[in-house]
Amino acid sequence: MANPYLEGNFGPVSEELTAFDLPVTGEIPRELDGRLLRIGPNPVVPPDPAKYHWFLGNGMVHGLRLQDGRAAWYRNRFVRDDDVTAAKGWPTTPGPRHGMGSVANTNVIGHAGRTWAIVEAGGLPVELDDELETVAYSNFGGTLPGSFTAHPKLDPDTGELHAIVYYWAWDHLQYVVVGTDGRVRKTVNVPVPGKPMVHDCAITERYVVVFDLPVTFKLEHIQNGAPFPYAWDPEYGARVGLLPREGDASQVRWLDVPLCYVFHPLNAYESADGQVVLDVCRHPRMFATDHNGPNEGRPTLDRWILDPSSGKVSTDTISDRGHEFPRHDERRIGKPIRYGYTGGLGDRLGIGPIYKHDLVTKVTETHEEGAGRMFLEPVFVPRSADADEDDGWILAYVYDAPSDKSEVVILHAQDFSAAPIARIRLPQRVPFGFHGNWVPTQR
């Protein structure tokens, strides 16, 4: 049985490489001093295609170091989970464990001066060093009571991480706040009627936005040999909760939304009249017919306006072209934004261009580079700490199918559809994965 999540650029790479002084076409802005990191599933041992789910592969992190106008190095390393160390005969990674697995494959972030590979649904963060070698599993110094998430939101005003955490054995979701010292300072258990898969969250000035949507845990799937225990459950319904950031579970305001699934919000904020504006990549359904990966029709970029007073929700489509992996200027997380960026994701796993959305004029620009050029998640990096929104660069890993190689391209955000100002050629392809971030060098 063929499995599309093991073929082409979804397929794993086997070698850990290190390359220095990479070839560059164009000019890398000297203001870019840091690491562009990405992570995704990369099975260390060839799996049974019939039983492989894209979300379950061992983690592999890729990194590009930019410094002084140079592409100083590229590295890719396995996150040394228990399966990887056993397969390679490497020492077991130290640190605690939570849940039934040790894979960390979904996001890679910098926080509290450290680099973290993170995952949802039961796993703990894995600390990496600056050169992407695995250091240890962590429960944030014993302060994390359970598991963590793949999508914490960094409050730009406080420097704290806000997360919604789920685990199949719980009858609740858990709101977790990680302080600037890398220790958990607050948790709130939020009861839910089922066991939903909650990939992401959003924050505003006053609220944490909680998604309670109809993809739920199915024990019978595991008992019947299915690779993944979560599936489409339309009878469950769909709702969004507004939890006061310093409140408790009794204060959550739940609002019904159209039946759908959301992996990723673009952003959320509160309008002057107290409504919550929430922009999301909306999938019509998820894991209903394809139980090996997220392939259930074209996701649209939508705006939901939530009224906490009346409980009403209005919806509108910003763009129906097929969008995922939304990003924006993260200095404005939880605040009004004008610009957002998405990766193109069409029907049948069609990965293509990237988009820039002007949320005021409703104009969408496209950056595309011809057939066979497939862009991964776009990351915005501001020119400086006090630069205006959109004054900076878009960095993205790109897979070039004709050459079966990958590059990193740098675009000027204010000239989005133009040719890149720099292309950096990587020594091997970077498989389609999940998420990544720009981690600036700390001075």
N, C-alpha and C positions, 0 to 999 in steps of 0.2 A: 504493500500500500504506500503510495507516494504521500509525502507530507510537505506542503508548500513552505512550512516554517523551518525546514531543514535544507531547502534548495536555494540556488542562486546566492544572493547576498544576505539571505536569512541564515544561510548555513554557517557553521562555526569556522574559526581559524584555529590552527593547532599550535602555532609557535608563539612564544613570548619574545618580542623583539625590542631592541633599543637602537635608535639611530640618532646621530648628532648632526647639527648644521644642515638642515633639510633644504633642498632646492626650492627657491621662491621665484615666482613670476610676479612682477610688480613690486610694491613697497609696503612693508608691514609698518603701521603707525607705531612710532616709538613710545607713545603713551600706553600701548598694550604691554603690560608687564605682569604676567601671571600664567595660569595653566587653563587650557580649555579641555575639560574632562568629559568623558562619555562612558556609559556602562550599558551592558545588555546581556542577554542569555547566550551562552557559548558552551554547549555540553562538552565536558571533558572526556567522556566516553560516548561513542556513537550510540544513541538511544534507539529503541524500537520505534520506527516511524508511526506505527498505529497508536502508540501510547504516549507520544510526545506532545506536550502542550508548550507553546512558545514562552509562556510566563515562568516555566519551571527550570529552564536551563541554568547551568552554573554561571556565576557572574564573571564577566571579564571587563576590566576597566581599561580605557584608552586615554592617553593624555598627550597634549601638545604644549610645550613650554615656549612662550614668546618672551623675548627680552632684548632690549636695545635694538629693535628693528630686525631681529633675527628669529628664525625658528630653531631654537637652541636644541631641542630634542623631542622625539616621539618615543613613547613607551606603551606597551600593552602588557597587562598582567592579569592572570586569574586571581579572583578573590579566593583566598585559600579556605574554602569551606571544607567540611569533613569529607565530602565525596572527592573533592579535588586532591586533598592531602593523601587520602587512601589510594587514589588512582595513580598518583605521581610518586608515592613513597616518601612524601615530605613530612616533616614534623607536624603534629596536630596544632592548630592555631589555639593559643590560650584564650581564656576568658569564659564567661558564663554562656549558657544557651537558654532559649525559650522556645517552646513549641516542639513540633515534630521534625523540623528541617533546619538546616544551617545556611542555605543559599542566600546570598545578598546580591541582587542582580538588577535593580530597578532604577536607582538614582545614586548620584555621587555629589556630595556637597561639601563645602567648607563651613565649619562653625566652631567657635571657641578656640581658634587657632589650630584646628585639626581637620583632617580630611576623613569623610565618612562614606562608606558604601552602605546603602540602606534598602530595605525591602518592607513589605507589608505582610499582614495575615499571620503574624506569629514570630517572625525573625527579629533578631537584635541587630543594631548597627555594628559594622565592622570598621575599625580604625585602620586607615592606610597611612603610610608615611608620604613625604613630599614626592617621592619617586615611585609611588603606587605599589610598594611592597606591603603585604598584609602585616599588621601589627598584632591586633587582638580583637575579639568580640567585646562589646561593652554594654552595660546597662546604666551608663552615665554615673559611675561611681556608686552603684547600688540604689540610685534614686528612681529608676524606671521600674514600675511595679509589674509590667507585663512586657508586651512587645512594642514595636514602633511602627512607623509609617514610611512609605516611599515619598510622601509629599508634605513635609512640614512647610509652613509659610513663615517667612522671616519678616517680623514687624520692623519696618525701616526706622521707626522712631525709638523703639526700645531695644532692638537687637535680639529680642527673644524669638524662639521658634514656637509656632502653634501647630498642633497636629491632632487629627482625628484617627484613632487607632481601632482596628477590629481584629478579632480572632474567633475561629469557628467554635470554640468551646465556651465562649462568653454569651450571656443573654443581654449584653449591652455593648455600646461603643464607648470609647474612652477619649476624653479630651485631655491632652497633655501639653503643658507649657514647659519648654526647656529654656533656662536662663542663659545669660551671656557667659556664665561660668561653666556651661556644659552640664549642669545638673538640673533635674526636674524640680520645679518649684510648685506645680499645681497639677492635680488630676481631678477630673469629674467623670463619673460613670453615667452614661446617658442610656436608659433602657430603650430597647427597640423590640418590636413584636416578632421579628425573625432574626436571621443571621445573614445580614446583607454584606456584600462586597463593597467596601468604601475606599476607593483608590485615592481620593484627593479631598481637599476642603478649600474653603476660602475664608478670609477675614475682612472685616470692615473696622471702622473706628470702635464700634461698640459690640459687634457680634462675631462669633464663629459660625460659619455657614456649614451645616451638616447635611450630607446627602444620604437619604434612606430610599434606595431605588431597587427595582425588581430583578436583581441578580443575587441569588441567595444560595447558601450552603446546602448541598444535597448529599447526605451520607450515602444514599443508595448508589450514587455515581461511583464512589470509591469501592463500595462492596461489589459492584458489577464490573470493576476493572477499568473504569474511565480514568483518563489521565488527570482530570481537573475537577474539583468538587463543587464548583459554582456554576449556576446555569440560570437562564432566563425563567422568570417566575411572574408572569403578568398578573396573576391573582393577588400578588403581594401589594400592588399599588406603587405609587411614586410620590414622594414628598421631600421637602427641604425644611430643615429646622434652623431657627435663629436662636443660638445659645448666647446669652450675655457673657462676654469674655471674663468677667469676674463674678458670674452668677453660678447657679447650680442647676441640676437637671429639671427641677420643678418649674424653671422659668423658660424652658425652651418653647418657642412659638413655632408650631408645625404648620406648613402650608402645602396643600396638594399641588402637584405639577403634572404636566402631560406625561403619559406613560412613555418611558424612554430610558436610556442609560447614559450617564455622564462619567467618563474617566477624568476629564480635566476642565476646570473653569479657567477662563482667561484672567478674570479679575472680578472683584466685587467692591462696591462702595455704597455709602448712604447719600441720598439726594437731600436737598435742602428741606423737603417736606417729610423726611423720615422714611421714605421708601428705600428698599435695598435693590440696587441695580446689579444684576448678576449676568455676566456673559460666559457662555459655556459652549463646548463642542458636544453637540447632541447626537447620539446614536439612536436610530429608530428602535433597536433592540440589541441584545448582546448574548452570545453563547446559547442561541436558540437552535441553530442548525449546524454551526461549526463549533465543535467542542475541542478544537486544538488551538484556537486563537481568535482574535477580535475581527471577525469578517462577516458582518451582518448588514451591509449596506452603507451608503455614503453618509458620513457625519456632517452636519451643518453647523455653522457658527451662529448661535442664537443669543438673543437677549431676553432674559426674564426679569420682570420688575415685580418685586415682592412687597406687598403692603402689610406690615405687621399689625396694623390696626384692624383692617377689615378681613384679613386672611385671603384676599384676592391676589391672583397672579396673572399678569398679562405677558404675552410672549410675542416675539417678532424674530424673523430670520435676518441676520446681518448679511450672510453670504451662504449660498447653497452649493458651492463648488466642490466641497469635500475637504474638511479641515480637521487637523488634530495637532497635538503638541503645541498648544498656544503659549506664547510668551509675551512679555512686555518689559518696560523699564521697571525693574524691581525696586527702585527707590520709591515707587508709587504703589506698592502693594497695599490694598485696602483703601485707596484714594481714587478719585476720578482720574481717568487716563484718556488720552486722545488716540494713541496709537497702539495697535497690537499686531503680533506676527504669528503666523501659523505655518505648519507644514502641510503640503498637499497630501491627502489620503483619499483616493477614490474607491470605486467599487473593486472588488476582487483584489484587495491589497495593493492597489495602484499607488505607488509612491512617486511623487514627481516634483513640481516646483515648490517654492515658498511664497507666502503672501504677506503683504503689509496692508493693514486695515486702518483707515482714518475713521474713527468712530463718530466724528462730528459731521464731516461732509458725506459720509457713507460711501466713500470711494475706496476700492480695493485695487492695489497694485500687485503685479506678478513679477517675480524674478525667476526666469527659466533659462536654461542653457542648452536646449535641444534634446533630442531623443537620447535616452540612455544616461542622462545626468539626473540622479535621484538624490534629493536633499533630505538630510536628517534634521532634527529639531533646530530651529533658528534661535540663537542666543543674542540678546542685546547687551552691549557693553557701553556705558556712557563715556564720553570723552574725558570727563573729570567729575569729581564728586558733586560739583555745583552746576554742571552743564544742564541746559534745558532738556526737557523730554525730547527724545528723538535725535539729540545731538550726540552721535556716537556711531557705533559700528554694529553690524550683524555678522556673527561668526557662525559657520555651519560646516559640519562634515558632509561631504558629498561622495556618493558612489558613482563611478564612471563605468558603466557596464561594458562598453567596447574594449576597454583596457583591463577590466576586472581589477581596478585599483581605486584608491580613495584619495581625496584631497581635503584640505580645509580651505574654504574661501572666506574672504573678508570683504563685506560690502559697506559702503557708506549708507547709513540708515536714511539720510535725506536724499539719496540718489539711488533708490532701492532697485529699480529695474535696470540700471546700468551695469556694465561689466564689472566684475570684482576689482577692487584696488590691489588685491594680492591673492595669489593662489599658492598654497603650500603643498607640495607633493609628498605623500606618505609612503613608507616602504611596503605597505601591504594594504589590502582592503579592510575597512572597518564594517563589520556586519550591521545590518539594520537592528537597532536595539531600542532602548527606551529613552533615557533622559541623560542630561548632562548640564554642566554649569561652568561659568567662568569663575575661577578662584584667583583673585588678584594677589600678588606678592605682598606680604605684610612687611612693613618697614618699622 
